[in-house]
Amino acid sequence: MPRSVNAVASRARRKKVLKKVKGQFGRRKNVWTVAKNAYEKGQQYAFRDRRTKKRTFRGLWIQRINAAVREYDMSYSEFMGKLHAKEIDISRKTLADLAMNNPEAFKAIVDAVK
């Protein structure tokens, strides 16, 4: 009995990967084994960096809040401590956005905390 390898499905799988690595440099875009490795490595980086992105943005928000509250003679940790003591629940993302785009609303929050 002849061996069945299902070439149609194999080619479809390869084409799917080669389509996703289109635009990469050198053999990464057209040689199956190199392209497969490049694609898998790219997926690993994407998975890892979706988590790293969250960390990076949190750090950015903290820096922006810190810079904004320093204008009112307060440090970031002092501000956040007082914010939690007054039981004002506003995310760092929202606070950073207010500090950047709506300084008078941010000043009202700082005054409420003081």
MOPAC internal coordinates of N, CA, C and O (Angstrom, degrees):
PM7 1SCF
backbone

  N    0.0000 0     0.00 0     0.00 0    0    0    0
  C    1.4585 1     0.00 0     0.00 0    1    0    0
  C    1.5264 1   109.47 1     0.00 0    2    1    0
  O    1.2310 1   120.02 1   -49.00 1    3    2    1
  N    1.3207 1   117.58 1   131.00 1    3    2    1
  C    1.4683 1   119.12 1  -178.28 1    5    3    2
  C    1.5360 1   112.05 1   -68.95 1    6    5    3
  O    1.2310 1   122.85 1   -26.74 1    7    6    5
  N    1.3015 1   112.15 1   153.26 1    7    6    5
  C    1.4591 1   118.51 1  -179.53 1    9    7    6
  C    1.5222 1   110.09 1   -76.59 1   10    9    7
  O    1.2310 1   120.41 1   -46.13 1   11   10    9
  N    1.3323 1   116.82 1   133.87 1   11   10    9
  C    1.4635 1   121.39 1   178.77 1   13   11   10
  C    1.5284 1   108.55 1  -102.01 1   14   13   11
  O    1.2310 1   120.61 1   -55.94 1   15   14   13
  N    1.3206 1   116.43 1   124.06 1   15   14   13
  C    1.4672 1   119.02 1  -176.70 1   17   15   14
  C    1.5235 1   113.40 1  -117.29 1   18   17   15
  O    1.2310 1   120.22 1   171.86 1   19   18   17
  N    1.3272 1   117.18 1    -8.14 1   19   18   17
  C    1.4646 1   122.22 1   179.44 1   21   19   18
  C    1.5359 1   111.66 1    54.26 1   22   21   19
  O    1.2310 1   121.12 1  -115.02 1   23   22   21
  N    1.3071 1   115.47 1    64.98 1   23   22   21
  C    1.4659 1   122.28 1  -177.92 1   25   23   22
  C    1.5211 1   112.25 1   -61.62 1   26   25   23
  O    1.2310 1   120.40 1   150.00 1   27   26   25
  N    1.3309 1   116.85 1   -30.00 1   27   26   25
  C    1.4673 1   119.88 1  -178.65 1   29   27   26
  C    1.5271 1   109.98 1   -63.04 1   30   29   27
  O    1.2310 1   120.06 1   132.29 1   31   30   29
  N    1.3284 1   117.49 1   -47.71 1   31   30   29
  C    1.4615 1   121.53 1  -179.45 1   33   31   30
  C    1.5310 1   111.21 1   -67.65 1   34   33   31
  O    1.2310 1   120.63 1   141.12 1   35   34   33
  N    1.3396 1   116.40 1   -38.88 1   35   34   33
  C    1.4726 1   120.25 1   179.66 1   37   35   34
  C    1.5218 1   110.84 1   -61.84 1   38   37   35
  O    1.2310 1   121.46 1   133.15 1   39   38   37
  N    1.3512 1   114.82 1   -46.85 1   39   38   37
  C    1.4602 1   119.14 1   179.89 1   41   39   38
  C    1.5259 1   110.80 1   -64.15 1   42   41   39
  O    1.2310 1   120.00 1   141.38 1   43   42   41
  N    1.3148 1   117.60 1   -38.62 1   43   42   41
  C    1.4710 1   121.33 1   179.53 1   45   43   42
  C    1.5220 1   110.82 1   -62.55 1   46   45   43
  O    1.2310 1   120.83 1   137.76 1   47   46   45
  N    1.3400 1   116.02 1   -42.24 1   47   46   45
  C    1.4716 1   119.93 1   178.43 1   49   47   46
  C    1.5251 1   110.73 1   -62.15 1   50   49   47
  O    1.2310 1   121.12 1   135.34 1   51   50   49
  N    1.3466 1   115.47 1   -44.66 1   51   50   49
  C    1.4709 1   119.61 1  -178.93 1   53   51   50
  C    1.5277 1   110.80 1   -65.20 1   54   53   51
  O    1.2310 1   120.77 1   137.12 1   55   54   53
  N    1.3186 1   116.12 1   -42.88 1   55   54   53
  C    1.4643 1   119.79 1  -179.89 1   57   55   54
  C    1.5284 1   111.46 1   -61.95 1   58   57   55
  O    1.2310 1   121.12 1   142.89 1   59   58   57
  N    1.3333 1   115.47 1   -37.11 1   59   58   57
  C    1.4683 1   120.12 1   180.00 1   61   59   58
  C    1.5347 1   110.56 1   -62.33 1   62   61   59
  O    1.2310 1   120.70 1   135.71 1   63   62   61
  N    1.3351 1   116.27 1   -44.29 1   63   62   61
  C    1.4685 1   120.30 1   179.21 1   65   63   62
  C    1.5207 1   110.55 1   -68.94 1   66   65   63
  O    1.2310 1   120.37 1   135.88 1   67   66   65
  N    1.3394 1   116.91 1   -44.12 1   67   66   65
  C    1.4658 1   120.07 1  -178.89 1   69   67   66
  C    1.5265 1   111.49 1   -63.18 1   70   69   67
  O    1.2310 1   120.54 1   147.96 1   71   70   69
  N    1.3346 1   116.57 1   -32.04 1   71   70   69
  C    1.4630 1   119.78 1   177.36 1   73   71   70
  C    1.5338 1   110.30 1   -67.84 1   74   73   71
  O    1.2310 1   120.49 1   143.95 1   75   74   73
  N    1.3332 1   116.66 1   -36.05 1   75   74   73
  C    1.4666 1   120.21 1  -178.20 1   77   75   74
  C    1.5267 1   113.15 1   -74.12 1   78   77   75
  O    1.2310 1   120.01 1   154.34 1   79   78   77
  N    1.3525 1   117.58 1   -25.66 1   79   78   77
  C    1.4668 1   119.45 1   179.75 1   81   79   78
  C    1.5305 1   111.94 1   -96.63 1   82   81   79
  O    1.2310 1   120.64 1  -172.47 1   83   82   81
  N    1.3263 1   116.39 1     7.53 1   83   82   81
  C    1.4605 1   120.96 1   177.92 1   85   83   82
  C    1.5304 1   108.73 1   -58.98 1   86   85   83
  O    1.2310 1   120.56 1   -47.76 1   87   86   85
  N    1.3119 1   116.53 1   132.24 1   87   86   85
  C    1.4566 1   120.12 1  -179.82 1   89   87   86
  C    1.5129 1   113.24 1   101.87 1   90   89   87
  O    1.2310 1   120.23 1   171.99 1   91   90   89
  N    1.3398 1   117.17 1    -8.01 1   91   90   89
  C    1.4585 1   118.83 1   176.50 1   93   91   90
  C    1.5234 1   109.58 1   -80.96 1   94   93   91
  O    1.2310 1   120.91 1    -9.67 1   95   94   93
  N    1.3347 1   115.87 1   170.33 1   95   94   93
  C    1.4591 1   121.41 1  -171.51 1   97   95   94
  C    1.5279 1   111.83 1   -90.65 1   98   97   95
  O    1.2310 1   121.15 1   -38.10 1   99   98   97
  N    1.3120 1   115.41 1   141.90 1   99   98   97
  C    1.4634 1   121.66 1   171.46 1  101   99   98
  C    1.5151 1   113.39 1    67.23 1  102  101   99
  O    1.2310 1   121.25 1    39.53 1  103  102  101
  N    1.3429 1   115.22 1  -140.47 1  103  102  101
  C    1.4553 1   120.22 1  -175.82 1  105  103  102
  C    1.5242 1   113.19 1   -72.91 1  106  105  103
  O    1.2310 1   120.43 1   169.51 1  107  106  105
  N    1.3144 1   116.78 1   -10.49 1  107  106  105
  C    1.4683 1   120.23 1  -179.68 1  109  107  106
  C    1.5321 1   111.52 1   -61.73 1  110  109  107
  O    1.2310 1   120.47 1   156.95 1  111  110  109
  N    1.3360 1   116.71 1   -23.05 1  111  110  109
  C    1.4642 1   119.54 1  -175.33 1  113  111  110
  C    1.5196 1   114.09 1   -94.44 1  114  113  111
  O    1.2310 1   119.29 1   163.15 1  115  114  113
  N    1.3609 1   118.96 1   -16.85 1  115  114  113
  C    1.4595 1   117.67 1  -173.45 1  117  115  114
  C    1.5283 1   115.95 1  -136.38 1  118  117  115
  O    1.2310 1   119.31 1   171.98 1  119  118  117
  N    1.3208 1   118.92 1    -8.02 1  119  118  117
  C    1.4611 1   120.86 1   177.29 1  121  119  118
  C    1.5262 1   107.37 1  -101.08 1  122  121  119
  O    1.2310 1   120.72 1   -57.22 1  123  122  121
  N    1.3243 1   116.22 1   122.78 1  123  122  121
  C    1.4635 1   121.51 1  -170.21 1  125  123  122
  C    1.5336 1   113.03 1   -53.70 1  126  125  123
  O    1.2310 1   119.71 1   127.95 1  127  126  125
  N    1.3490 1   118.16 1   -52.05 1  127  126  125
  C    1.4658 1   119.50 1  -174.43 1  129  127  126
  C    1.5297 1   111.50 1   -65.60 1  130  129  127
  O    1.2310 1   120.25 1   139.12 1  131  130  129
  N    1.3115 1   117.13 1   -40.88 1  131  130  129
  C    1.4618 1   121.09 1   179.63 1  133  131  130
  C    1.5317 1   109.92 1   -68.61 1  134  133  131
  O    1.2310 1   120.90 1   137.47 1  135  134  133
  N    1.3290 1   115.88 1   -42.53 1  135  134  133
  C    1.4661 1   120.83 1  -179.62 1  137  135  134
  C    1.5206 1   110.86 1   -63.30 1  138  137  135
  O    1.2310 1   120.53 1   138.47 1  139  138  137
  N    1.3225 1   116.60 1   -41.53 1  139  138  137
  C    1.4683 1   120.97 1   180.00 1  141  139  138
  C    1.5215 1   110.85 1   -61.73 1  142  141  139
  O    1.2310 1   120.80 1   136.11 1  143  142  141
  N    1.3335 1   116.08 1   -43.89 1  143  142  141
  C    1.4726 1   120.23 1   178.61 1  145  143  142
  C    1.5238 1   111.08 1   -65.22 1  146  145  143
  O    1.2310 1   120.68 1   137.96 1  147  146  145
  N    1.3368 1   116.31 1   -42.04 1  147  146  145
  C    1.4635 1   120.60 1   179.64 1  149  147  146
  C    1.5215 1   110.58 1   -63.09 1  150  149  147
  O    1.2310 1   120.45 1   138.28 1  151  150  149
  N    1.3316 1   116.74 1   -41.72 1  151  150  149
  C    1.4577 1   121.58 1  -179.56 1  153  151  150
  C    1.5312 1   110.78 1   -65.28 1  154  153  151
  O    1.2310 1   120.50 1   133.91 1  155  154  153
  N    1.3261 1   116.65 1   -46.09 1  155  154  153
  C    1.4702 1   120.22 1  -179.25 1  157  155  154
  C    1.5239 1   111.26 1   -63.35 1  158  157  155
  O    1.2310 1   120.66 1   138.98 1  159  158  157
  N    1.3251 1   116.35 1   -41.02 1  159  158  157
  C    1.4667 1   120.12 1   178.86 1  161  159  158
  C    1.5334 1   110.20 1   -65.53 1  162  161  159
  O    1.2310 1   120.73 1   139.74 1  163  162  161
  N    1.3223 1   116.20 1   -40.26 1  163  162  161
  C    1.4608 1   120.56 1   177.68 1  165  163  162
  C    1.5130 1   111.98 1   -61.22 1  166  165  163
  O    1.2310 1   120.67 1   140.53 1  167  166  165
  N    1.3476 1   116.33 1   -39.47 1  167  166  165
  C    1.4640 1   120.60 1   177.93 1  169  167  166
  C    1.5328 1   111.30 1   -66.01 1  170  169  167
  O    1.2310 1   120.40 1   143.59 1  171  170  169
  N    1.3311 1   116.83 1   -36.41 1  171  170  169
  C    1.4750 1   120.74 1   176.69 1  173  171  170
  C    1.5226 1   110.30 1   -63.43 1  174  173  171
  O    1.2310 1   120.80 1   134.20 1  175  174  173
  N    1.3424 1   116.07 1   -45.80 1  175  174  173
  C    1.4627 1   120.24 1   178.64 1  177  175  174
  C    1.5290 1   110.73 1   -61.72 1  178  177  175
  O    1.2310 1   120.52 1   138.47 1  179  178  177
  N    1.3290 1   116.61 1   -41.53 1  179  178  177
  C    1.4660 1   120.83 1  -178.52 1  181  179  178
  C    1.5214 1   110.45 1   -62.77 1  182  181  179
  O    1.2310 1   120.48 1   136.18 1  183  182  181
  N    1.3315 1   116.69 1   -43.82 1  183  182  181
  C    1.4654 1   121.55 1   179.86 1  185  183  182
  C    1.5313 1   110.42 1   -62.26 1  186  185  183
  O    1.2310 1   121.19 1   132.75 1  187  186  185
  N    1.3365 1   115.33 1   -47.25 1  187  186  185
  C    1.4676 1   120.69 1  -179.16 1  189  187  186
  C    1.5240 1   111.04 1   -63.54 1  190  189  187
  O    1.2310 1   120.87 1   135.38 1  191  190  189
  N    1.3292 1   115.94 1   -44.62 1  191  190  189
  C    1.4556 1   119.36 1  -171.81 1  193  191  190
  C    1.5253 1   113.97 1   -78.36 1  194  193  191
  O    1.2310 1   120.39 1   164.55 1  195  194  193
  N    1.3427 1   116.86 1   -15.45 1  195  194  193
  C    1.4686 1   117.55 1   172.14 1  197  195  194
  C    1.5240 1   109.63 1   -64.52 1  198  197  195
  O    1.2310 1   120.48 1   147.92 1  199  198  197
  N    1.3154 1   116.69 1   -32.08 1  199  198  197
  C    1.4626 1   120.59 1   176.91 1  201  199  198
  C    1.5254 1   111.51 1   -80.35 1  202  201  199
  O    1.2310 1   120.77 1   140.67 1  203  202  201
  N    1.3286 1   116.13 1   -39.33 1  203  202  201
  C    1.4685 1   120.87 1   179.40 1  205  203  202
  C    1.5239 1   110.84 1   -61.94 1  206  205  203
  O    1.2310 1   120.76 1   143.41 1  207  206  205
  N    1.3260 1   116.15 1   -36.59 1  207  206  205
  C    1.4606 1   121.89 1  -179.30 1  209  207  206
  C    1.5229 1   110.69 1   -59.09 1  210  209  207
  O    1.2310 1   120.25 1   139.06 1  211  210  209
  N    1.3147 1   117.12 1   -40.94 1  211  210  209
  C    1.4658 1   121.70 1   179.38 1  213  211  210
  C    1.5281 1   110.55 1   -62.14 1  214  213  211
  O    1.2310 1   120.93 1   136.81 1  215  214  213
  N    1.3462 1   115.82 1   -43.19 1  215  214  213
  C    1.4678 1   120.87 1   178.20 1  217  215  214
  C    1.5169 1   111.44 1   -62.56 1  218  217  215
  O    1.2310 1   121.14 1   134.68 1  219  218  217
  N    1.3306 1   115.43 1   -45.32 1  219  218  217
  C    1.4596 1   121.27 1  -177.40 1  221  219  218
  C    1.5208 1   111.11 1   -61.61 1  222  221  219
  O    1.2310 1   120.55 1   135.43 1  223  222  221
  N    1.3287 1   116.55 1   -44.57 1  223  222  221
  C    1.4559 1   119.83 1  -178.72 1  225  223  222
  C    1.5226 1   111.47 1   -67.33 1  226  225  223
  O    1.2310 1   120.10 1   141.34 1  227  226  225
  N    1.3278 1   117.41 1   -38.66 1  227  226  225
  C    1.4664 1   119.65 1   177.27 1  229  227  226
  C    1.5287 1   110.26 1   -59.48 1  230  229  227
  O    1.2310 1   120.85 1   137.60 1  231  230  229
  N    1.3371 1   115.97 1   -42.40 1  231  230  229
  C    1.4683 1   120.37 1   177.69 1  233  231  230
  C    1.5175 1   111.94 1   -61.93 1  234  233  231
  O    1.2310 1   120.55 1   139.57 1  235  234  233
  N    1.3320 1   116.55 1   -40.43 1  235  234  233
  C    1.4620 1   121.53 1   178.96 1  237  235  234
  C    1.5245 1   110.99 1   -63.69 1  238  237  235
  O    1.2310 1   120.84 1   136.09 1  239  238  237
  N    1.3493 1   115.99 1   -43.91 1  239  238  237
  C    1.4688 1   119.87 1   179.42 1  241  239  238
  C    1.5183 1   110.61 1   -61.96 1  242  241  239
  O    1.2310 1   120.34 1   138.87 1  243  242  241
  N    1.3309 1   116.96 1   -41.13 1  243  242  241
  C    1.4654 1   121.40 1   179.99 1  245  243  242
  C    1.5279 1   109.89 1   -62.84 1  246  245  243
  O    1.2310 1   120.04 1   136.89 1  247  246  245
  N    1.3280 1   117.53 1   -43.11 1  247  246  245
  C    1.4697 1   121.13 1   178.59 1  249  247  246
  C    1.5224 1   111.50 1   -61.37 1  250  249  247
  O    1.2310 1   120.47 1   138.07 1  251  250  249
  N    1.3270 1   116.70 1   -41.93 1  251  250  249
  C    1.4655 1   120.57 1  -178.82 1  253  251  250
  C    1.5247 1   111.18 1   -67.66 1  254  253  251
  O    1.2310 1   120.35 1   137.90 1  255  254  253
  N    1.3261 1   116.93 1   -42.10 1  255  254  253
  C    1.4683 1   120.64 1   178.33 1  257  255  254
  C    1.5192 1   109.64 1   -64.12 1  258  257  255
  O    1.2310 1   120.45 1   136.21 1  259  258  257
  N    1.3254 1   116.75 1   -43.79 1  259  258  257
  C    1.4626 1   121.95 1   179.68 1  261  259  258
  C    1.5265 1   110.78 1   -59.17 1  262  261  259
  O    1.2310 1   120.57 1   133.55 1  263  262  261
  N    1.3325 1   116.51 1   -46.45 1  263  262  261
  C    1.4689 1   120.70 1   179.86 1  265  263  262
  C    1.5245 1   110.54 1   -62.29 1  266  265  263
  O    1.2310 1   120.36 1   141.61 1  267  266  265
  N    1.3342 1   116.92 1   -38.39 1  267  266  265
  C    1.4651 1   120.71 1  -177.71 1  269  267  266
  C    1.5260 1   111.71 1   -71.55 1  270  269  267
  O    1.2310 1   119.75 1   138.08 1  271  270  269
  N    1.3303 1   118.08 1   -41.92 1  271  270  269
  C    1.4759 1   119.17 1  -177.20 1  273  271  270
  C    1.5171 1   112.44 1   -76.21 1  274  273  271
  O    1.2310 1   119.90 1   160.64 1  275  274  273
  N    1.3279 1   117.79 1   -19.36 1  275  274  273
  C    1.4728 1   120.26 1   177.20 1  277  275  274
  C    1.5304 1   110.27 1   -64.69 1  278  277  275
  O    1.2310 1   120.12 1   153.00 1  279  278  277
  N    1.3337 1   117.38 1   -27.00 1  279  278  277
  C    1.4667 1   120.66 1   176.84 1  281  279  278
  C    1.5295 1   111.37 1   -65.62 1  282  281  279
  O    1.2310 1   120.64 1   158.92 1  283  282  281
  N    1.3155 1   116.38 1   -21.08 1  283  282  281
  C    1.4749 1   121.56 1  -179.87 1  285  283  282
  C    1.5291 1   111.01 1  -108.27 1  286  285  283
  O    1.2310 1   120.64 1  -152.27 1  287  286  285
  N    1.3485 1   116.38 1    27.73 1  287  286  285
  C    1.4719 1   123.82 1   176.55 1  289  287  286
  C    1.5257 1   112.67 1    53.90 1  290  289  287
  O    1.2310 1   120.98 1  -129.56 1  291  290  289
  N    1.3185 1   115.72 1    50.44 1  291  290  289
  C    1.4539 1   121.12 1   178.72 1  293  291  290
  C    1.5226 1   107.83 1  -143.03 1  294  293  291
  O    1.2310 1   120.44 1   -26.91 1  295  294  293
  N    1.3136 1   116.76 1   153.09 1  295  294  293
  C    1.4630 1   119.40 1   173.96 1  297  295  294
  C    1.5260 1   108.96 1   -97.50 1  298  297  295
  O    1.2310 1   121.22 1   -12.76 1  299  298  297
  N    1.3132 1   115.27 1   167.24 1  299  298  297
  C    1.4624 1   120.20 1  -179.07 1  301  299  298
  C    1.5241 1   111.19 1   -61.01 1  302  301  299
  O    1.2310 1   120.77 1   132.31 1  303  302  301
  N    1.3431 1   116.14 1   -47.69 1  303  302  301
  C    1.4652 1   119.51 1  -176.01 1  305  303  302
  C    1.5253 1   111.23 1   -65.31 1  306  305  303
  O    1.2310 1   120.98 1   141.51 1  307  306  305
  N    1.3147 1   115.73 1   -38.49 1  307  306  305
  C    1.4677 1   121.11 1   177.55 1  309  307  306
  C    1.5337 1   110.13 1   -62.71 1  310  309  307
  O    1.2310 1   121.17 1   134.34 1  311  310  309
  N    1.3289 1   115.37 1   -45.66 1  311  310  309
  C    1.4679 1   121.66 1   179.88 1  313  311  310
  C    1.5290 1   111.27 1   -61.57 1  314  313  311
  O    1.2310 1   120.34 1   132.35 1  315  314  313
  N    1.3257 1   116.96 1   -47.65 1  315  314  313
  C    1.4635 1   120.50 1  -178.38 1  317  315  314
  C    1.5238 1   111.30 1   -66.92 1  318  317  315
  O    1.2310 1   120.57 1   144.12 1  319  318  317
  N    1.3234 1   116.51 1   -35.88 1  319  318  317
  C    1.4624 1   119.95 1   177.36 1  321  319  318
  C    1.5201 1   111.33 1   -62.79 1  322  321  319
  O    1.2310 1   120.97 1   134.60 1  323  322  321
  N    1.3260 1   115.76 1   -45.40 1  323  322  321
  C    1.4713 1   120.33 1   179.25 1  325  323  322
  C    1.5331 1   111.18 1   -67.91 1  326  325  323
  O    1.2310 1   120.95 1   145.36 1  327  326  325
  N    1.3182 1   115.79 1   -34.64 1  327  326  325
  C    1.4637 1   120.76 1   178.77 1  329  327  326
  C    1.5315 1   110.50 1   -62.46 1  330  329  327
  O    1.2310 1   120.84 1   136.45 1  331  330  329
  N    1.3315 1   116.00 1   -43.55 1  331  330  329
  C    1.4664 1   120.39 1   179.20 1  333  331  330
  C    1.5301 1   111.15 1   -71.53 1  334  333  331
  O    1.2310 1   120.65 1   145.83 1  335  334  333
  N    1.3273 1   116.35 1   -34.17 1  335  334  333
  C    1.4648 1   119.74 1   178.78 1  337  335  334
  C    1.5296 1   111.09 1   -64.69 1  338  337  335
  O    1.2310 1   120.86 1   142.41 1  339  338  337
  N    1.3391 1   115.97 1   -37.59 1  339  338  337
  C    1.4733 1   120.65 1   178.61 1  341  339  338
  C    1.5310 1   111.60 1   -81.20 1  342  341  339
  O    1.2310 1   120.72 1   178.09 1  343  342  341
  N    1.3502 1   116.23 1    -1.91 1  343  342  341
  C    1.4676 1   123.30 1  -179.83 1  345  343  342
  C    1.5320 1   112.58 1    58.92 1  346  345  343
  O    1.2310 1   121.75 1  -137.76 1  347  346  345
  N    1.3393 1   114.25 1    42.24 1  347  346  345
  C    1.4638 1   120.49 1   174.08 1  349  347  346
  C    1.5291 1   106.48 1   -96.46 1  350  349  347
  O    1.2310 1   120.70 1   -67.77 1  351  350  349
  N    1.3264 1   116.26 1   112.23 1  351  350  349
  C    1.4608 1   120.69 1  -177.10 1  353  351  350
  C    1.5267 1   110.72 1   -99.27 1  354  353  351
  O    1.2310 1   121.26 1   -85.86 1  355  354  353
  N    1.3309 1   115.19 1    94.14 1  355  354  353
  C    1.4608 1   121.42 1   175.06 1  357  355  354
  C    1.5241 1   106.56 1  -127.96 1  358  357  355
  O    1.2310 1   120.58 1   -46.98 1  359  358  357
  N    1.3136 1   116.50 1   133.02 1  359  358  357
  C    1.4650 1   119.87 1  -178.22 1  361  359  358
  C    1.5277 1   110.49 1   -69.13 1  362  361  359
  O    1.2310 1   121.21 1   -22.98 1  363  362  361
  N    1.3134 1   115.29 1   157.02 1  363  362  361
  C    1.4629 1   120.97 1   177.89 1  365  363  362
  C    1.5299 1   110.52 1   -62.48 1  366  365  363
  O    1.2310 1   120.78 1   144.52 1  367  366  365
  N    1.3236 1   116.12 1   -35.48 1  367  366  365
  C    1.4630 1   120.79 1   178.60 1  369  367  366
  C    1.5261 1   110.42 1   -59.94 1  370  369  367
  O    1.2310 1   120.52 1   133.85 1  371  370  369
  N    1.3290 1   116.60 1   -46.15 1  371  370  369
  C    1.4608 1   121.48 1  -179.69 1  373  371  370
  C    1.5263 1   110.84 1   -67.24 1  374  373  371
  O    1.2310 1   120.72 1   137.41 1  375  374  373
  N    1.3323 1   116.23 1   -42.59 1  375  374  373
  C    1.4736 1   119.94 1   179.37 1  377  375  374
  C    1.5232 1   111.07 1   -61.48 1  378  377  375
  O    1.2310 1   120.58 1   136.59 1  379  378  377
  N    1.3350 1   116.50 1   -43.41 1  379  378  377
  C    1.4647 1   120.50 1   179.65 1  381  379  378
  C    1.5274 1   110.72 1   -63.75 1  382  381  379
  O    1.2310 1   120.58 1   140.47 1  383  382  381
  N    1.3248 1   116.50 1   -39.53 1  383  382  381
  C    1.4628 1   120.59 1   178.75 1  385  383  382
  C    1.5272 1   110.97 1   -65.49 1  386  385  383
  O    1.2310 1   120.60 1   137.77 1  387  386  385
  N    1.3288 1   116.47 1   -42.23 1  387  386  385
  C    1.4674 1   120.09 1   177.33 1  389  387  386
  C    1.5261 1   111.05 1   -63.44 1  390  389  387
  O    1.2310 1   120.67 1   137.68 1  391  390  389
  N    1.3257 1   116.32 1   -42.32 1  391  390  389
  C    1.4643 1   121.01 1  -179.82 1  393  391  390
  C    1.5251 1   111.27 1   -60.61 1  394  393  391
  O    1.2310 1   120.55 1   142.44 1  395  394  393
  N    1.3264 1   116.56 1   -37.56 1  395  394  393
  C    1.4593 1   120.95 1  -178.11 1  397  395  394
  C    1.5398 1   112.12 1   -79.53 1  398  397  395
  O    1.2310 1   120.63 1   132.00 1  399  398  397
  N    1.3371 1   116.41 1   -48.00 1  399  398  397
  C    1.4602 1   120.54 1  -166.86 1  401  399  398
  C    1.5235 1   115.12 1  -106.02 1  402  401  399
  O    1.2310 1   120.05 1   165.90 1  403  402  401
  N    1.3378 1   117.51 1   -14.10 1  403  402  401
  C    1.4621 1   119.90 1  -176.48 1  405  403  402
  C    1.5401 1   109.35 1  -144.10 1  406  405  403
  O    1.2310 1   120.34 1  -110.08 1  407  406  405
  N    1.3362 1   116.96 1    69.92 1  407  406  405
  C    1.4614 1   120.66 1  -173.47 1  409  407  406
  C    1.5297 1   114.10 1   -59.23 1  410  409  407
  O    1.2310 1   119.69 1   146.93 1  411  410  409
  N    1.3337 1   118.19 1   -33.07 1  411  410  409
  C    1.4688 1   118.93 1  -178.72 1  413  411  410
  C    1.5327 1   111.47 1   -68.72 1  414  413  411
  O    1.2310 1   119.98 1   144.26 1  415  414  413
  N    1.3285 1   117.64 1   -35.74 1  415  414  413
  C    1.4744 1   120.47 1   175.76 1  417  415  414
  C    1.5340 1   109.80 1   -68.14 1  418  417  415
  O    1.2310 1   120.82 1   141.55 1  419  418  417
  N    1.3257 1   116.04 1   -38.45 1  419  418  417
  C    1.4732 1   119.58 1   178.08 1  421  419  418
  C    1.5200 1   110.54 1   -65.07 1  422  421  419
  O    1.2310 1   120.60 1   140.24 1  423  422  421
  N    1.3503 1   116.46 1   -39.76 1  423  422  421
  C    1.4593 1   121.14 1   177.90 1  425  423  422
  C    1.5393 1   110.71 1   -61.88 1  426  425  423
  O    1.2310 1   120.61 1   142.39 1  427  426  425
  N    1.3361 1   116.44 1   -37.61 1  427  426  425
  C    1.4716 1   120.67 1   177.97 1  429  427  426
  C    1.5177 1   110.31 1   -63.45 1  430  429  427
  O    1.2310 1   120.07 1   141.80 1  431  430  429
  N    1.3110 1   117.47 1   -38.20 1  431  430  429
  C    1.4774 1   120.87 1   178.15 1  433  431  430
  C    1.5188 1   109.66 1   -67.41 1  434  433  431
  O    1.2310 1   120.45 1   137.29 1  435  434  433
  N    1.3401 1   116.75 1   -42.71 1  435  434  433
  C    1.4699 1   120.60 1   179.72 1  437  435  434
  C    1.5383 1   109.52 1   -63.01 1  438  437  435
  O    1.2310 1   120.02 1   137.88 1  439  438  437
  N    1.3334 1   117.57 1   -42.12 1  439  438  437
  C    1.4611 1   121.21 1   178.84 1  441  439  438
  C    1.5386 1   111.18 1   -64.48 1  442  441  439
  O    1.2310 1   120.53 1   142.36 1  443  442  441
  N    1.3241 1   116.59 1   -37.64 1  443  442  441
  C    1.4730 1   120.52 1   178.40 1  445  443  442
  C    1.5275 1   110.75 1   -66.36 1  446  445  443
  O    1.2310 1   120.62 1   148.63 1  447  446  445
  N    1.3034 1   116.43 1   -31.37 1  447  446  445
  C    1.4690 1   120.68 1  -179.47 1  449  447  446
  C    1.5300 1   111.29 1   -77.64 1  450  449  447
  O    1.2310 1   120.87 1   141.64 1  451  450  449
  N    1.3392 1   115.94 1   -38.36 1  451  450  449
  C    1.4794 1   120.03 1  -179.94 1  453  451  450
  C    1.4996 1   108.60 1   -66.74 1  454  453  451
  O    1.2310 1   120.10 1   180.00 1  455  454  453

